[in-house]
Amino acid sequence: MKEGIHPKYYDLFATCVCGNKVALGSTKEQIRVEICSSCHPYYTGQQKIIDTEGRVDRFVKRYKKLEQVSG
């Protein structure tokens, strides 16, 4: 391998919003995620809506407008 061309490799913990931490390696110093296997609806069986930047509200508003126009 050539010297000086590869990025630094870190051993770190990826942190989820729910507080779960997973050990892994990356070229980034820290990793934060919104959803992981301990809080994902597929694995937990519970529905959980994470509204990022009002996306759910905007969708509901558009859907209501569409219903009024078509029906």
Buried (B, 14 or more C-beta within 10 A) or exposed (E): EEEEEEEEEEEBEBBBEEEBEBEEEEEEEEBEEEBBEEBEEEEEEEEEEEEEEEEEEEEEEEEEEEEEEEE
